[in-house]
């Protein structure tokens, strides 16, 4: 399960992507090795973010 | 067992491959492993007062990088 910090970041990233920038989100999951939350987005699937368990966005 | 040689693919090729083969979890895991090898800068953190503007800037930058790559 994602941490509270990851969920907070995910909401704000999702808000900007879908509401402000009108970009689709394709994939949200946790990388089991790092526990980072991974998000893949974009009209051309060209945007990626990772959020560490303590809320750093990469 | 998969006969696909993920290591022979470039980073972009592997991304393209897992996006078009969504049922191939091994391809996605290979892609995540490739990502972990790359050091990526911290864009922002959860308590950063400039979180929103930094996320927007990063989204724009990633779109621009894709478009410039396609143009070239």
Backbone of each chain as nested JSON, in Angstrom:
{
  "chains": [
    {"id": "A", "residues": [
      {"number": 1, "name": "UNK", "atoms": {"N": [0.834, -1.212, 0.0], "CA": [0.0, 0.0, 0.0], "C": [0.866, 1.258, 0.0]}},
      {"number": 2, "name": "UNK", "atoms": {"N": [0.437, 2.3, -0.694], "CA": [1.195, 3.557, -0.666], "C": [1.096, 4.235, 0.698]}},
      {"number": 3, "name": "UNK", "atoms": {"N": [2.077, 5.081, 0.999], "CA": [2.05, 5.847, 2.248], "C": [1.143, 7.072, 2.081]}},
      {"number": 4, "name": "UNK", "atoms": {"N": [0.825, 7.725, 3.202], "CA": [0.015, 8.95, 3.135], "C": [0.712, 10.009, 2.284]}},
      {"number": 5, "name": "UNK", "atoms": {"N": [2.031, 10.118, 2.421], "CA": [2.773, 11.094, 1.615], "C": [2.647, 10.786, 0.127]}},
      {"number": 6, "name": "UNK", "atoms": {"N": [2.751, 9.511, -0.227], "CA": [2.619, 9.133, -1.637], "C": [1.223, 9.44, -2.161]}},
      {"number": 7, "name": "UNK", "atoms": {"N": [0.2, 9.16, -1.356], "CA": [-1.171, 9.419, -1.798], "C": [-1.414, 10.915, -1.975]}},
      {"number": 8, "name": "UNK", "atoms": {"N": [-0.874, 11.729, -1.047], "CA": [-1.033, 13.17, -1.172], "C": [-0.385, 13.697, -2.444]}},
      {"number": 9, "name": "UNK", "atoms": {"N": [0.819, 13.221, -2.727], "CA": [1.512, 13.638, -3.951], "C": [0.753, 13.152, -5.179]}},
      {"number": 10, "name": "UNK", "atoms": {"N": [0.259, 11.92, -5.119], "CA": [-0.449, 11.363, -6.266], "C": [-1.683, 12.193, -6.603]}},
      {"number": 11, "name": "UNK", "atoms": {"N": [-2.421, 12.629, -5.574], "CA": [-3.594, 13.446, -5.852], "C": [-3.204, 14.73, -6.564]}},
      {"number": 12, "name": "UNK", "atoms": {"N": [-2.171, 15.393, -6.061], "CA": [-1.808, 16.69, -6.627], "C": [-1.216, 16.543, -8.025]}},
      {"number": 13, "name": "UNK", "atoms": {"N": [-0.431, 15.49, -8.234], "CA": [0.09, 15.227, -9.585], "C": [-1.072, 14.929, -10.536]}},
      {"number": 14, "name": "UNK", "atoms": {"N": [-2.005, 14.103, -10.08], "CA": [-3.152, 13.728, -10.926], "C": [-4.002, 14.941, -11.261]}},
      {"number": 15, "name": "UNK", "atoms": {"N": [-4.181, 15.826, -10.277], "CA": [-4.959, 17.046, -10.503], "C": [-4.327, 17.888, -11.609]}},
      {"number": 16, "name": "UNK", "atoms": {"N": [-3.027, 18.094, -11.52], "CA": [-2.352, 18.908, -12.54], "C": [-2.399, 18.249, -13.908]}},
      {"number": 17, "name": "UNK", "atoms": {"N": [-2.164, 16.937, -13.932], "CA": [-2.155, 16.236, -15.208], "C": [-3.511, 16.285, -15.885]}},
      {"number": 18, "name": "UNK", "atoms": {"N": [-4.558, 15.916, -15.142], "CA": [-5.852, 15.698, -15.787], "C": [-6.687, 16.968, -15.881]}},
      {"number": 19, "name": "UNK", "atoms": {"N": [-6.604, 17.834, -14.872], "CA": [-7.478, 19.006, -14.848], "C": [-6.798, 20.217, -15.471]}},
      {"number": 20, "name": "UNK", "atoms": {"N": [-5.538, 20.439, -15.117], "CA": [-4.829, 21.606, -15.638], "C": [-4.248, 21.359, -17.029]}},
      {"number": 21, "name": "UNK", "atoms": {"N": [-3.663, 20.183, -17.227], "CA": [-2.923, 19.924, -18.464], "C": [-3.669, 18.988, -19.423]}},
      {"number": 22, "name": "UNK", "atoms": {"N": [-4.793, 18.459, -18.999], "CA": [-5.634, 17.601, -19.839], "C": [-4.879, 16.394, -20.401]}},
      {"number": 23, "name": "UNK", "atoms": {"N": [-4.058, 15.802, -19.551], "CA": [-3.268, 14.633, -19.958], "C": [-3.854, 13.368, -19.318]}},
      {"number": 24, "name": "UNK", "atoms": {"N": [-3.886, 12.263, -20.059], "CA": [-4.397, 11.008, -19.481], "C": [-3.365, 10.319, -18.583]}},
      {"number": 25, "name": "UNK", "atoms": {"N": [-3.86, 9.527, -17.635], "CA": [-3.005, 8.689, -16.796], "C": [-3.211, 7.234, -17.217]}},
      {"number": 26, "name": "UNK", "atoms": {"N": [-2.111, 6.539, -17.461], "CA": [-2.186, 5.172, -17.989], "C": [-1.928, 4.101, -16.951]}},
      {"number": 27, "name": "UNK", "atoms": {"N": [-1.054, 4.4, -15.997], "CA": [-0.611, 3.334, -15.11], "C": [-0.183, 3.921, -13.77]}},
      {"number": 28, "name": "UNK", "atoms": {"N": [-0.69, 3.334, -12.684], "CA": [-0.28, 3.702, -11.332], "C": [0.023, 2.401, -10.594]}},
      {"number": 29, "name": "UNK", "atoms": {"N": [1.226, 2.288, -10.038], "CA": [1.532, 1.079, -9.273], "C": [2.705, 1.341, -8.337]}},
      {"number": 30, "name": "UNK", "atoms": {"N": [2.951, 0.385, -7.459], "CA": [4.104, 0.451, -6.56], "C": [5.189, -0.467, -7.106]}},
      {"number": 31, "name": "UNK", "atoms": {"N": [6.409, 0.071, -7.241], "CA": [7.568, -0.756, -7.58], "C": [7.929, -1.562, -6.33]}},
      {"number": 32, "name": "UNK", "atoms": {"N": [7.74, -2.867, -6.394], "CA": [7.942, -3.715, -5.229], "C": [9.357, -3.681, -4.674]}},
      {"number": 33, "name": "UNK", "atoms": {"N": [10.326, -3.371, -5.509], "CA": [11.723, -3.361, -5.047], "C": [12.048, -2.102, -4.243]}},
      {"number": 34, "name": "UNK", "atoms": {"N": [11.556, -0.946, -4.701], "CA": [11.894, 0.327, -4.043], "C": [10.754, 0.846, -3.176]}},
      {"number": 35, "name": "UNK", "atoms": {"N": [9.561, 0.299, -3.347], "CA": [8.33, 0.805, -2.722], "C": [7.973, 2.204, -3.226]}},
      {"number": 36, "name": "UNK", "atoms": {"N": [8.61, 2.637, -4.327], "CA": [8.226, 3.915, -4.932], "C": [6.918, 3.755, -5.695]}},
      {"number": 37, "name": "UNK", "atoms": {"N": [6.073, 4.786, -5.609], "CA": [4.849, 4.807, -6.401], "C": [5.224, 5.298, -7.799]}},
      {"number": 38, "name": "UNK", "atoms": {"N": [4.869, 4.528, -8.817], "CA": [5.22, 4.84, -10.208], "C": [3.957, 5.262, -10.958]}},
      {"number": 39, "name": "UNK", "atoms": {"N": [4.032, 6.374, -11.698], "CA": [2.891, 6.86, -12.486], "C": [3.359, 7.119, -13.911]}},
      {"number": 40, "name": "UNK", "atoms": {"N": [2.614, 6.609, -14.892], "CA": [2.907, 6.839, -16.312], "C": [1.734, 7.593, -16.922]}},
      {"number": 41, "name": "UNK", "atoms": {"N": [2.034, 8.701, -17.591], "CA": [0.972, 9.572, -18.093], "C": [1.34, 10.158, -19.45]}},
      {"number": 42, "name": "UNK", "atoms": {"N": [0.385, 10.934, -19.996], "CA": [0.66, 11.729, -21.186], "C": [-0.058, 11.225, -22.419]}},
      {"number": 43, "name": "UNK", "atoms": {"N": [-0.405, 12.178, -23.307], "CA": [-1.064, 11.822, -24.572], "C": [-0.246, 10.786, -25.328]}},
      {"number": 44, "name": "UNK", "atoms": {"N": [1.071, 10.895, -25.246], "CA": [1.971, 9.978, -25.937], "C": [2.699, 9.06, -24.947]}},
      {"number": 45, "name": "UNK", "atoms": {"N": [2.146, 8.944, -23.76], "CA": [2.729, 8.103, -22.701], "C": [4.184, 8.487, -22.448]}},
      {"number": 46, "name": "UNK", "atoms": {"N": [4.423, 9.808, -22.433], "CA": [5.795, 10.295, -22.349], "C": [6.142, 10.92, -20.998]}},
      {"number": 47, "name": "UNK", "atoms": {"N": [5.184, 10.935, -20.048], "CA": [5.421, 11.59, -18.768], "C": [5.457, 10.526, -17.673]}},
      {"number": 48, "name": "UNK", "atoms": {"N": [6.463, 10.612, -16.808], "CA": [6.577, 9.654, -15.71], "C": [6.922, 10.391, -14.427]}},
      {"number": 49, "name": "UNK", "atoms": {"N": [6.375, 9.906, -13.326], "CA": [6.783, 10.378, -12.006], "C": [6.944, 9.163, -11.107]}},
      {"number": 50, "name": "UNK", "atoms": {"N": [7.838, 9.312, -10.135], "CA": [7.914, 8.337, -9.057], "C": [7.847, 9.102, -7.75]}},
      {"number": 51, "name": "UNK", "atoms": {"N": [7.176, 8.536, -6.778], "CA": [7.088, 9.163, -5.454], "C": [7.627, 8.181, -4.433]}},
      {"number": 52, "name": "UNK", "atoms": {"N": [8.656, 8.589, -3.705], "CA": [9.242, 7.714, -2.685], "C": [8.295, 7.632, -1.488]}},
      {"number": 53, "name": "UNK", "atoms": {"N": [8.464, 6.625, -0.625], "CA": [7.557, 6.492, 0.531], "C": [7.531, 7.733, 1.424]}},
      {"number": 54, "name": "UNK", "atoms": {"N": [8.625, 8.506, 1.48], "CA": [8.616, 9.714, 2.321], "C": [8.231, 10.976, 1.554]}},
      {"number": 55, "name": "UNK", "atoms": {"N": [7.725, 10.829, 0.328], "CA": [7.128, 11.963, -0.354], "C": [8.065, 12.786, -1.221]}},
      {"number": 56, "name": "UNK", "atoms": {"N": [9.163, 12.191, -1.668], "CA": [10.003, 12.861, -2.66], "C": [9.505, 12.477, -4.048]}},
      {"number": 57, "name": "UNK", "atoms": {"N": [9.336, 13.475, -4.918], "CA": [8.883, 13.212, -6.279], "C": [10.095, 13.193, -7.2]}},
      {"number": 58, "name": "UNK", "atoms": {"N": [10.257, 12.082, -7.948], "CA": [11.389, 11.919, -8.865], "C": [10.887, 11.957, -10.296]}}
    ]},
    {"id": "B", "residues": [
      {"number": 1, "name": "UNK", "atoms": {"N": [7.943, -19.168, -19.614], "CA": [9.217, -18.481, -19.828], "C": [9.146, -17.613, -21.072]}},
      {"number": 2, "name": "UNK", "atoms": {"N": [9.66, -16.427, -20.951], "CA": [9.653, -15.521, -22.089], "C": [10.946, -15.645, -22.87]}},
      {"number": 3, "name": "UNK", "atoms": {"N": [10.835, -15.589, -24.182], "CA": [12.035, -15.659, -25.009], "C": [12.492, -14.268, -25.444]}},
      {"number": 4, "name": "UNK", "atoms": {"N": [11.808, -13.233, -24.959], "CA": [12.165, -11.869, -25.328], "C": [13.419, -11.45, -24.573]}},
      {"number": 5, "name": "UNK", "atoms": {"N": [14.374, -10.902, -25.293], "CA": [15.614, -10.436, -24.668], "C": [15.487, -8.936, -24.373]}},
      {"number": 6, "name": "UNK", "atoms": {"N": [15.044, -8.626, -23.141], "CA": [14.803, -7.219, -22.8], "C": [16.102, -6.423, -22.752]}},
      {"number": 7, "name": "UNK", "atoms": {"N": [17.182, -7.087, -22.372], "CA": [18.445, -6.342, -22.218], "C": [18.971, -5.847, -23.556]}},
      {"number": 8, "name": "UNK", "atoms": {"N": [18.521, -6.476, -24.653], "CA": [18.988, -6.034, -25.973], "C": [18.279, -4.759, -26.417]}},
      {"number": 9, "name": "UNK", "atoms": {"N": [17.199, -4.398, -25.728], "CA": [16.428, -3.21, -26.13], "C": [16.994, -1.966, -25.449]}},
      {"number": 10, "name": "UNK", "atoms": {"N": [16.873, -0.848, -26.128], "CA": [17.228, 0.422, -25.5], "C": [16.152, 0.767, -24.467]}},
      {"number": 11, "name": "UNK", "atoms": {"N": [16.436, 1.78, -23.665], "CA": [15.47, 2.23, -22.658], "C": [14.128, 2.574, -23.311]}},
      {"number": 12, "name": "UNK", "atoms": {"N": [14.187, 3.359, -24.38], "CA": [12.953, 3.772, -25.061], "C": [12.256, 2.59, -25.73]}},
      {"number": 13, "name": "UNK", "atoms": {"N": [13.045, 1.695, -26.312], "CA": [12.455, 0.518, -26.957], "C": [11.733, -0.356, -25.938]}},
      {"number": 14, "name": "UNK", "atoms": {"N": [12.363, -0.52, -24.777], "CA": [11.741, -1.353, -23.74], "C": [10.447, -0.72, -23.241]}},
      {"number": 15, "name": "UNK", "atoms": {"N": [10.444, 0.611, -23.099], "CA": [9.218, 1.316, -22.684], "C": [8.12, 1.111, -23.713]}},
      {"number": 16, "name": "UNK", "atoms": {"N": [8.505, 1.268, -24.993], "CA": [7.543, 1.078, -26.088], "C": [6.998, -0.356, -26.055]}},
      {"number": 17, "name": "UNK", "atoms": {"N": [7.905, -1.297, -25.756], "CA": [7.506, -2.704, -25.774], "C": [6.502, -3.004, -24.66]}},
      {"number": 18, "name": "UNK", "atoms": {"N": [6.791, -2.55, -23.437], "CA": [5.859, -2.904, -22.352], "C": [4.531, -2.179, -22.497]}},
      {"number": 19, "name": "UNK", "atoms": {"N": [4.558, -0.994, -23.136], "CA": [3.3, -0.28, -23.364], "C": [2.414, -0.993, -24.374]}},
      {"number": 20, "name": "UNK", "atoms": {"N": [3.027, -1.68, -25.318], "CA": [2.241, -2.39, -26.334], "C": [2.025, -3.86, -25.974]}},
      {"number": 21, "name": "UNK", "atoms": {"N": [2.636, -4.303, -24.867], "CA": [2.435, -5.672, -24.385], "C": [2.1, -5.605, -22.907]}},
      {"number": 22, "name": "UNK", "atoms": {"N": [0.911, -5.059, -22.607], "CA": [0.535, -4.794, -21.218], "C": [0.396, -6.065, -20.386]}},
      {"number": 23, "name": "UNK", "atoms": {"N": [0.236, -7.21, -21.044], "CA": [0.11, -8.457, -20.291], "C": [1.468, -9.073, -19.97]}},
      {"number": 24, "name": "UNK", "atoms": {"N": [2.533, -8.468, -20.49], "CA": [3.884, -8.994, -20.264], "C": [4.484, -8.311, -19.039]}},
      {"number": 25, "name": "UNK", "atoms": {"N": [4.168, -8.858, -17.863], "CA": [4.64, -8.226, -16.622], "C": [6.161, -8.255, -16.514]}},
      {"number": 26, "name": "UNK", "atoms": {"N": [6.787, -9.28, -17.081], "CA": [8.25, -9.364, -17.025], "C": [8.88, -8.178, -17.749]}},
      {"number": 27, "name": "UNK", "atoms": {"N": [8.25, -7.73, -18.841], "CA": [8.774, -6.58, -19.577], "C": [8.688, -5.325, -18.72]}},
      {"number": 28, "name": "UNK", "atoms": {"N": [7.564, -5.164, -18.026], "CA": [7.414, -3.992, -17.16], "C": [8.403, -4.042, -16.005]}},
      {"number": 29, "name": "UNK", "atoms": {"N": [8.591, -5.219, -15.418], "CA": [9.566, -5.347, -14.324], "C": [10.987, -5.057, -14.82]}},
      {"number": 30, "name": "UNK", "atoms": {"N": [11.279, -5.48, -16.043], "CA": [12.595, -5.187, -16.621], "C": [12.76, -3.685, -16.831]}},
      {"number": 31, "name": "UNK", "atoms": {"N": [11.673, -3.035, -17.212], "CA": [11.713, -1.58, -17.394], "C": [11.95, -0.866, -16.062]}},
      {"number": 32, "name": "UNK", "atoms": {"N": [11.24, -1.289, -15.026], "CA": [11.444, -0.68, -13.702], "C": [12.881, -0.885, -13.234]}},
      {"number": 33, "name": "UNK", "atoms": {"N": [13.436, -2.062, -13.51], "CA": [14.827, -2.331, -13.127], "C": [15.758, -1.366, -13.858]}},
      {"number": 34, "name": "UNK", "atoms": {"N": [15.463, -1.111, -15.126], "CA": [16.266, -0.174, -15.926], "C": [16.155, 1.235, -15.341]}},
      {"number": 35, "name": "UNK", "atoms": {"N": [14.961, 1.601, -14.927], "CA": [14.757, 2.921, -14.304], "C": [15.56, 3.056, -13.022]}},
      {"number": 36, "name": "UNK", "atoms": {"N": [15.607, 1.986, -12.236], "CA": [16.323, 2.049, -10.958], "C": [17.812, 2.268, -11.154]}},
      {"number": 37, "name": "UNK", "atoms": {"N": [18.337, 1.855, -12.311], "CA": [19.761, 2.052, -12.589], "C": [20.081, 3.513, -12.873]}},
      {"number": 38, "name": "UNK", "atoms": {"N": [19.07, 4.282, -13.232], "CA": [19.275, 5.685, -13.579], "C": [19.068, 6.546, -12.339]}},
      {"number": 39, "name": "UNK", "atoms": {"N": [19.989, 7.464, -12.076], "CA": [19.774, 8.378, -10.963], "C": [18.917, 9.538, -11.467]}},
      {"number": 40, "name": "UNK", "atoms": {"N": [17.862, 9.791, -10.763], "CA": [16.94, 10.845, -11.192], "C": [16.899, 11.928, -10.118]}},
      {"number": 41, "name": "UNK", "atoms": {"N": [16.87, 13.184, -10.521], "CA": [16.854, 14.265, -9.534], "C": [15.512, 14.323, -8.799]}},
      {"number": 42, "name": "UNK", "atoms": {"N": [15.541, 14.848, -7.582], "CA": [14.299, 15.079, -6.842], "C": [13.656, 16.348, -7.404]}},
      {"number": 43, "name": "UNK", "atoms": {"N": [12.441, 16.224, -7.924], "CA": [11.742, 17.371, -8.515], "C": [11.184, 18.265, -7.41]}},
      {"number": 44, "name": "UNK", "atoms": {"N": [10.558, 17.633, -6.429], "CA": [9.977, 18.361, -5.306], "C": [9.671, 17.362, -4.197]}},
      {"number": 45, "name": "UNK", "atoms": {"N": [9.199, 17.866, -3.059], "CA": [8.821, 16.982, -1.959], "C": [7.427, 17.373, -1.464]}},
      {"number": 46, "name": "UNK", "atoms": {"N": [6.824, 16.472, -0.701], "CA": [5.415, 16.602, -0.342], "C": [5.109, 17.916, 0.391]}},
      {"number": 47, "name": "UNK", "atoms": {"N": [6.056, 18.439, 1.175], "CA": [5.792, 19.665, 1.94], "C": [6.361, 20.927, 1.297]}},
      {"number": 48, "name": "UNK", "atoms": {"N": [6.826, 20.829, 0.063], "CA": [7.397, 21.987, -0.636], "C": [6.28, 22.984, -0.978]}},
      {"number": 49, "name": "UNK", "atoms": {"N": [6.386, 24.261, -0.543], "CA": [5.339, 25.234, -0.89], "C": [5.219, 25.476, -2.394]}},
      {"number": 50, "name": "UNK", "atoms": {"N": [6.278, 25.165, -3.15], "CA": [6.235, 25.328, -4.614], "C": [5.923, 24.022, -5.338]}},
      {"number": 51, "name": "UNK", "atoms": {"N": [5.36, 23.057, -4.604], "CA": [5.089, 21.727, -5.179], "C": [4.359, 21.83, -6.512]}},
      {"number": 52, "name": "UNK", "atoms": {"N": [3.27, 22.599, -6.534], "CA": [2.409, 22.612, -7.724], "C": [3.114, 23.194, -8.946]}},
      {"number": 53, "name": "UNK", "atoms": {"N": [3.817, 24.307, -8.752], "CA": [4.492, 24.915, -9.903], "C": [5.623, 24.021, -10.406]}},
      {"number": 54, "name": "UNK", "atoms": {"N": [6.306, 23.319, -9.508], "CA": [7.392, 22.428, -9.937], "C": [6.844, 21.214, -10.694]}},
      {"number": 55, "name": "UNK", "atoms": {"N": [5.701, 20.699, -10.261], "CA": [5.087, 19.575, -10.977], "C": [4.661, 20.025, -12.377]}},
      {"number": 56, "name": "UNK", "atoms": {"N": [4.022, 21.198, -12.452], "CA": [3.596, 21.7, -13.769], "C": [4.79, 21.89, -14.689]}},
      {"number": 57, "name": "UNK", "atoms": {"N": [5.88, 22.464, -14.149], "CA": [7.07, 22.691, -14.962], "C": [7.639, 21.363, -15.455]}},
      {"number": 58, "name": "UNK", "atoms": {"N": [7.63, 20.345, -14.592], "CA": [8.174, 19.047, -14.99], "C": [7.308, 18.388, -16.069]}},
      {"number": 59, "name": "UNK", "atoms": {"N": [5.994, 18.531, -15.933], "CA": [5.097, 17.969, -16.958], "C": [5.404, 18.62, -18.308]}},
      {"number": 60, "name": "UNK", "atoms": {"N": [5.504, 19.957, -18.304], "CA": [5.783, 20.675, -19.559], "C": [7.134, 20.25, -20.137]}},
      {"number": 61, "name": "UNK", "atoms": {"N": [8.113, 20.088, -19.26], "CA": [9.46, 19.726, -19.709], "C": [9.455, 18.329, -20.348]}},
      {"number": 62, "name": "UNK", "atoms": {"N": [8.762, 17.382, -19.713], "CA": [8.75, 16.013, -20.247], "C": [8.021, 15.955, -21.583]}},
      {"number": 63, "name": "UNK", "atoms": {"N": [6.949, 16.744, -21.732], "CA": [6.258, 16.797, -23.027], "C": [7.178, 17.402, -24.08]}},
      {"number": 64, "name": "UNK", "atoms": {"N": [7.882, 18.479, -23.707], "CA": [8.778, 19.157, -24.658], "C": [9.926, 18.234, -25.077]}},
      {"number": 65, "name": "UNK", "atoms": {"N": [10.457, 17.467, -24.125], "CA": [11.555, 16.547, -24.45], "C": [11.083, 15.481, -25.435]}},
      {"number": 66, "name": "UNK", "atoms": {"N": [9.867, 15.006, -25.237], "CA": [9.32, 14.003, -26.159], "C": [9.162, 14.593, -27.553]}},
      {"number": 67, "name": "UNK", "atoms": {"N": [8.619, 15.813, -27.605], "CA": [8.363, 16.439, -28.908], "C": [9.663, 16.764, -29.632]}},
      {"number": 68, "name": "UNK", "atoms": {"N": [10.679, 17.208, -28.907], "CA": [11.951, 17.521, -29.559], "C": [12.626, 16.237, -30.039]}},
      {"number": 69, "name": "UNK", "atoms": {"N": [12.432, 15.14, -29.279], "CA": [12.988, 13.858, -29.706], "C": [12.343, 13.349, -30.972]}},
      {"number": 70, "name": "UNK", "atoms": {"N": [11.028, 13.573, -31.085], "CA": [10.307, 13.148, -32.282], "C": [10.668, 13.985, -33.496]}},
      {"number": 71, "name": "UNK", "atoms": {"N": [10.896, 15.292, -33.243], "CA": [11.188, 16.194, -34.356], "C": [12.554, 15.889, -34.961]}},
      {"number": 72, "name": "UNK", "atoms": {"N": [13.48, 15.397, -34.095], "CA": [14.85, 15.216, -34.562], "C": [15.066, 13.896, -35.213]}}
    ]}
  ]
}
